[in-house]
Amino acid sequence: MANSVMQAQDSEARTDTQAKPVALAIAGAHPPTDPSGARTAAPVQASQAVVHYPVAGPSRRRGRHWLVIFSFLFLVLGPSVAAGWYLWQRAADQFASRVAFSVRTEDNGSAIEMLGGITEISGSSSSDTDILYDFLQSQSLVVSVDAVLDLREIWGRAGASVDPVFAFHAPGSIETLQRHWDRMVRIAYDTATGLIDIRVLAFDPRDAQAIALQIQEQSSMMINDLSAVARRDAIGYARAELSQSEARLADARLSMTEFRTRTQIVDPALDTQGQMGLVTTLQAQLAEALIDLDVLRETTRDSDPRLAQAERRIAVIEERIEAERAQLGTGRDGSGYAELVAEYETLSVDQEFAQQAYIAALAAFDLARNEAQRQSRYLAAHIAPTLAETAQYPQRIMLLTLIIGFLFLTWATLVLLGYALRDRR
């Protein structure tokens, strides 16, 4: 008992000795100094407070630490091990076949443009390569290839029970098959060069090559269909122009025939020349008759009957000239042959224009038909469907790295979020 009391007193003494500097620091007191400047010990006043700091014990794991460890094992390590086991033990090997092609188009001037007419027969706002790229992602292509090769059986050979991730789950709908198509068929399209590169995956190298070959054939058929439509449009437009020109020429010829039947004049120009020749002859006869009359007046008397006969002959010639001029449209009333000539000239110009239009349309139709007989656009494959010798897919190391990185980032985000919520409380 005595020993216990003594030990307690010694402990209190040591505590007081250790607490004195702390108390002095808290009270702001400094030990007095002697004249030489050295500090001397000063007694601690009873009113000064003494602060005791507990000694920190060894750290120990708490519940949150175990939660972080278990969450790492459950969210990161466990799924990563499971993914690695699946990739190396269950995932079936996949073989890749590559094919690359482009659409080639021969840019030739249209038939109408060659003849100096309209600049183009038809046009399009989208290029053939853009149309083909959209076709490669369409459901119609999947249906066409599946009808030939049975894609469900090809992509389901690994077995959904053995490889449920990469194998196709038969039978499946066409929408499910198209989604699997998007996973197994990758299309790269370079808009600058117009090149299309396709990679096809399958569990057998020959199946992958067969799918790639079928894609190439279906694409070529689609381009040929576009060419056929363009050819039909070009020929149809040229044929319509030819029919219109034929109808216009027929109307012009019919109008000319009606004019000739009504006027009994084949060519007013020739008739005009004949009429003008007759007037010229009559004028010459009139001049000769006037000369004869003047001669008679100088050599005979006024009662000579030859004077009356000469004057009568001159009057008849003048009346004939006046009648002929009236018939040519140059008479006093301004009507007659001139109107017929004007009408004939109008009909002749219409007929000539219709004839030239018909010749141009006929030539355009012949050129369009000749162009339609050759292929103006076609699919050019610069890389034929390849046959793989080794399986390069799935890319196990890359997939596992991505899985681990994603899981770790997810786990770290959840841990940081938990600590942030704990600190807010």
C-alpha positions in Angstrom: 0.0 0.0 0.0 2.8 2.4 0.9 4.6 1.5 -2.2 1.5 2.3 -4.3 1.2 5.7 -2.7 4.8 6.5 -3.3 4.5 5.5 -6.9 1.5 7.7 -7.4 3.4 10.7 -5.8 6.4 10.1 -8.1 4.1 10.0 -11.1 2.4 13.3 -10.1 5.8 14.9 -9.6 7.0 13.8 -13.0 3.7 15.1 -14.5 4.2 18.5 -12.8 7.8 18.7 -14.0 6.7 17.9 -17.6 3.8 20.3 -17.5 5.7 23.4 -16.2 7.1 24.4 -19.6 3.7 24.0 -21.1 2.1 26.0 -18.5 4.6 28.8 -18.9 4.1 28.8 -22.6 0.3 29.1 -22.1 0.5 31.8 -19.5 2.9 33.8 -21.6 5.4 34.0 -18.7 9.1 34.0 -19.2 11.8 33.1 -16.7 13.5 36.2 -15.2 17.0 37.1 -16.5 20.0 38.2 -14.4 22.0 41.3 -15.2 24.3 39.3 -17.6 21.2 38.4 -19.7 21.0 34.8 -18.7 17.6 33.4 -17.9 16.9 32.1 -14.4 14.2 29.8 -13.2 11.1 31.5 -11.9 8.5 29.9 -9.7 5.2 29.0 -11.3 2.3 30.8 -9.7 -0.6 28.8 -8.4 -3.1 30.8 -10.6 -1.5 29.5 -13.9 -3.4 26.7 -15.7 -1.8 23.4 -16.5 -2.8 21.6 -19.7 -2.3 17.8 -20.1 -2.2 16.2 -23.6 -3.0 12.6 -23.9 -0.4 10.4 -25.5 -1.7 8.9 -28.9 -1.9 5.1 -28.9 -1.2 2.8 -31.8 -3.5 3.1 -34.9 -6.0 0.3 -35.5 -8.3 -0.6 -38.5 -11.8 0.6 -38.3 -14.9 -0.7 -40.1 -14.6 1.8 -43.0 -11.2 0.5 -43.8 -12.4 -3.1 -44.0 -15.3 -1.8 -46.2 -12.8 -0.2 -48.6 -10.8 -3.5 -48.8 -13.8 -5.7 -49.3 -15.3 -3.3 -51.9 -12.0 -3.4 -53.9 -12.1 -7.2 -53.8 -15.8 -7.3 -54.8 -15.8 -4.5 -57.4 -12.3 -4.7 -59.0 -10.4 -7.9 -58.3 -13.2 -10.4 -58.5 -14.7 -9.2 -61.8 -11.3 -8.8 -63.3 -10.4 -12.3 -62.5 -13.7 -13.5 -63.8 -13.3 -11.5 -67.1 -9.8 -12.9 -67.6 -10.9 -16.4 -67.0 -13.7 -16.0 -69.5 -11.6 -14.4 -72.2 -8.9 -17.1 -72.0 -11.0 -20.1 -71.2 -14.5 -19.6 -72.7 -14.3 -16.9 -75.5 -14.0 -18.6 -78.9 -11.4 -17.5 -81.4 -12.5 -15.2 -84.1 -11.0 -14.9 -87.6 -11.1 -11.6 -89.6 -11.5 -11.1 -93.3 -10.9 -7.7 -94.9 -12.3 -6.3 -98.1 -11.9 -2.8 -99.5 -13.5 -1.1 -102.5 -14.6 2.1 -104.0 -17.2 3.3 -106.5 -15.8 4.4 -109.9 -17.8 6.7 -112.1 -17.0 7.7 -115.7 -17.9 11.4 -116.0 -19.1 11.9 -119.6 -21.1 14.8 -120.9 -24.7 14.1 -121.6 -26.1 13.8 -125.0 -28.0 17.0 -124.9 -24.9 18.8 -123.5 -22.8 17.5 -126.5 -25.3 19.1 -128.9 -25.2 22.4 -127.1 -28.5 22.0 -125.2 -29.3 21.5 -121.6 -26.2 21.0 -119.4 -27.4 17.9 -117.7 -30.0 15.2 -118.1 -30.2 14.3 -114.4 -28.4 15.1 -111.2 -28.1 13.9 -107.6 -27.4 15.6 -104.3 -25.6 12.6 -102.8 -22.6 10.7 -104.2 -22.8 7.0 -105.0 -20.3 6.2 -102.3 -22.5 7.8 -99.6 -25.4 5.8 -100.9 -23.3 2.6 -100.8 -22.1 3.4 -97.2 -25.7 3.8 -96.0 -26.7 0.5 -97.8 -23.9 -1.4 -96.0 -25.5 -0.5 -92.7 -29.0 -1.3 -93.8 -31.3 -4.2 -92.8 -31.8 -5.1 -96.4 -28.2 -6.1 -96.8 -28.3 -8.2 -93.7 -31.4 -10.0 -95.0 -29.8 -10.6 -98.4 -26.6 -12.0 -97.0 -28.5 -14.1 -94.4 -30.6 -15.6 -97.2 -27.5 -16.8 -99.0 -25.2 -17.8 -96.1 -27.4 -18.3 -93.0 -25.7 -15.9 -90.7 -27.5 -17.3 -87.6 -25.9 -20.6 -88.1 -22.4 -19.1 -88.9 -22.3 -16.8 -85.9 -23.9 -19.3 -83.6 -21.4 -22.1 -84.1 -19.5 -21.2 -81.0 -22.6 -22.0 -79.0 -24.5 -19.6 -76.8 -23.9 -21.9 -73.8 -20.1 -22.0 -74.3 -19.6 -18.4 -75.4 -22.7 -16.4 -74.5 -21.0 -13.0 -75.0 -19.6 -13.3 -78.6 -21.8 -16.0 -80.1 -25.2 -15.3 -81.6 -28.3 -16.5 -79.7 -30.3 -18.4 -82.3 -32.9 -18.1 -83.7 -33.3 -14.4 -82.9 -35.2 -11.7 -84.9 -33.9 -9.7 -87.8 -33.4 -6.8 -85.4 -31.2 -8.9 -83.1 -29.3 -10.3 -86.1 -28.6 -6.7 -87.3 -27.3 -5.7 -83.9 -25.0 -8.7 -84.0 -24.0 -7.7 -87.6 -22.9 -4.3 -86.3 -20.7 -6.0 -83.8 -19.1 -8.5 -86.2 -18.9 -6.2 -89.3 -17.0 -3.0 -89.0 -17.1 -0.4 -91.8 -14.6 2.4 -92.3 -15.4 5.1 -94.8 -12.9 7.8 -95.8 -15.0 10.7 -97.1 -11.9 12.4 -98.6 -10.8 9.5 -100.8 -14.1 7.7 -101.2 -12.6 4.3 -100.0 -14.6 1.8 -98.0 -12.8 -0.7 -95.8 -14.8 -3.6 -94.2 -13.6 -6.1 -91.6 -15.7 -9.2 -91.0 -15.4 -11.5 -88.0 -16.4 -15.2 -87.8 -15.5 -18.3 -85.8 -14.2 -19.9 -89.0 -11.9 -18.1 -91.5 -13.8 -19.4 -94.6 -17.0 -18.2 -93.1 -15.5 -14.7 -92.6 -14.3 -14.7 -96.2 -17.6 -15.9 -97.5 -19.5 -13.1 -95.7 -17.0 -10.5 -97.0 -17.4 -11.8 -100.6 -21.1 -11.7 -100.3 -21.0 -8.1 -99.1 -18.9 -7.2 -102.1 -21.3 -8.9 -104.5 -24.4 -7.3 -102.9 -22.7 -3.9 -103.1 -21.9 -4.4 -106.8 -25.5 -5.4 -107.5 -26.7 -2.2 -105.8 -24.4 0.0 -107.8 -25.5 -1.8 -111.0 -29.1 -1.0 -110.0 -28.2 2.6 -109.6 -26.7 2.6 -113.1 -29.7 0.9 -114.5 -32.0 3.6 -113.0 -29.8 6.3 -114.4 -29.8 4.7 -117.8 -33.6 4.4 -117.8 -33.9 8.0 -116.8 -31.6 9.2 -119.5 -33.2 7.2 -122.3 -36.7 8.1 -121.1 -35.8 11.8 -121.1 -34.3 11.6 -124.6 -37.3 9.6 -125.9 -39.7 12.2 -124.5 -37.8 15.0 -126.2 -37.8 13.0 -129.5 -41.6 12.5 -129.3 -42.2 16.2 -128.6 -40.0 17.2 -131.5 -41.8 14.8 -133.8 -45.1 16.2 -132.9 -43.9 19.8 -133.4 -42.5 18.9 -136.8 -45.7 17.2 -137.8 -47.8 20.2 -136.8 -45.5 22.5 -138.8 -45.8 20.4 -141.9 -49.6 20.1 -141.6 -49.9 23.9 -141.4 -47.7 24.3 -144.5 -49.9 21.8 -146.4 -53.1 23.6 -145.4 -51.6 26.9 -146.6 -50.7 25.5 -150.0 -54.1 23.8 -150.4 -55.9 27.0 -149.6 -53.8 29.4 -151.7 -52.9 27.0 -154.5 -49.3 28.3 -154.2 -46.4 25.9 -153.6 -43.7 28.6 -153.1 -44.7 32.2 -153.0 -41.1 33.3 -153.7 -41.1 31.6 -157.1 -44.6 33.0 -157.9 -43.4 36.4 -156.8 -40.4 36.2 -159.1 -42.8 35.2 -162.0 -45.2 38.0 -161.3 -42.4 40.6 -161.1 -41.0 39.4 -164.4 -44.5 39.9 -166.0 -44.7 43.4 -164.6 -41.3 44.2 -165.9 -42.3 42.9 -169.4 -45.4 45.0 -169.4 -43.5 48.1 -168.4 -41.1 47.5 -171.3 -44.1 47.2 -173.7 -45.7 50.3 -172.2 -42.5 52.3 -172.9 -42.4 51.0 -176.4 -46.1 51.9 -177.0 -45.5 55.4 -175.6 -42.6 55.9 -178.1 -44.8 54.7 -181.0 -47.5 57.2 -179.9 -45.1 60.1 -179.9 -43.8 59.1 -183.3 -47.3 59.0 -184.8 -48.2 62.4 -183.3 -45.2 64.0 -185.0 -45.8 62.4 -188.4 -49.6 62.2 -188.8 -52.7 64.3 -188.4 -54.8 64.3 -185.2 -57.6 62.5 -187.1 -55.4 59.5 -187.9 -57.1 56.4 -186.5 -53.7 55.0 -185.6 -53.4 57.5 -182.8 -56.6 56.3 -181.1 -55.4 52.7 -181.5 -52.0 53.5 -179.9 -53.6 55.4 -177.0 -56.0 52.4 -176.5 -53.0 50.0 -176.4 -51.2 52.2 -173.8 -54.3 52.3 -171.6 -54.6 48.5 -171.7 -51.0 48.0 -170.8 -51.3 50.4 -167.8 -54.4 48.7 -166.5 -52.6 45.3 -166.8 -49.6 46.6 -164.9 -51.8 48.1 -162.2 -53.6 44.7 -161.8 -50.4 42.8 -161.5 -49.1 45.2 -158.9 -52.3 44.9 -156.9 -52.0 41.1 -157.0 -48.4 41.4 -155.6 -49.6 43.5 -152.7 -48.1 46.7 -154.0 -51.4 48.1 -155.2 -53.3 51.1 -153.8 -55.4 49.1 -151.4 -52.3 47.4 -149.8 -53.7 43.9 -150.0 -53.0 40.8 -152.0 -50.0 38.7 -152.6 -47.8 40.3 -149.9 -49.9 38.9 -147.0 -49.6 35.4 -148.5 -45.9 35.7 -148.7 -45.7 36.9 -145.0 -47.8 34.0 -143.9 -45.7 31.6 -145.9 -42.5 32.9 -144.4 -43.9 32.4 -140.9 -44.9 28.8 -141.6 -41.5 28.2 -143.3 -39.6 29.4 -140.2 -41.7 27.3 -137.9 -41.1 24.2 -140.0 -37.4 24.8 -140.2 -37.1 25.2 -136.5 -39.1 22.1 -135.9 -36.9 20.2 -138.3 -33.7 21.3 -136.5 -35.2 20.4 -133.1 -36.1 17.0 -134.4 -32.6 16.3 -135.7 -31.1 17.3 -132.4 -33.5 15.2 -130.4 -32.9 12.2 -132.6 -29.2 12.5 -132.2 -29.6 12.9 -128.4 -31.7 9.8 -128.3 -29.1 7.8 -130.2 -26.3 9.0 -127.9 -28.3 8.2 -124.8 -29.1 4.8 -126.0 -25.4 4.1 -126.8 -24.3 5.3 -123.4 -26.9 3.1 -121.7 -25.3 0.1 -123.4 -22.1 0.5 -121.4 -21.5 0.6 -117.7 -20.8 4.2 -116.5 -20.4 3.3 -112.8 -19.0 0.2 -111.2 -17.6 -1.2 -107.9 -13.8 -1.4 -108.0 -12.3 -3.7 -105.3 -8.7 -2.9 -104.5 -8.5 -5.5 -101.7 -10.2 -8.8 -102.4 -11.8 -10.7 -99.4 -8.8 -12.1 -97.5 -8.6 -15.5 -95.8 -7.1 -15.4 -92.3 -4.7 -18.1 -91.0 -4.6 -17.1 -87.3 -7.2 -15.8 -84.9 -6.6 -12.2 -83.9 -9.9 -11.6 -82.1 -11.1 -11.2 -79.5 -8.2 -8.9 -78.4 -8.0 -10.4 -74.9 -5.2 -8.3 -73.4 -6.8 -5.0 -74.6 -10.2 -6.0 -73.4 -9.0 -7.1 -70.0 -7.0 -3.9 -69.6 -10.1 -1.8 -70.4 -12.2 -3.9 -68.0 -9.7 -3.5 -65.2 -9.3 0.3 -65.8 -13.1 0.8 -65.9 -13.6 -1.2 -62.7 -10.8 0.6 -60.9 -12.1 4.0 -61.8 -15.6 3.1 -60.8 -14.4 1.7 -57.4 -12.2 4.8 -56.8 -15.1 7.1 -57.6 -17.4 5.3 -55.2 -14.8 5.4 -52.4 -14.1 9.1 -52.8 -17.8 9.8 -52.9 -18.3 7.8 -49.6 -15.5 9.7 -47.8 -16.8 13.0 -49.1 -20.3 12.3 -47.7 -18.7 11.2 -44.4 -16.7 14.4 -44.1 -19.8 16.5 -44.7 -21.4 14.9 -41.6 
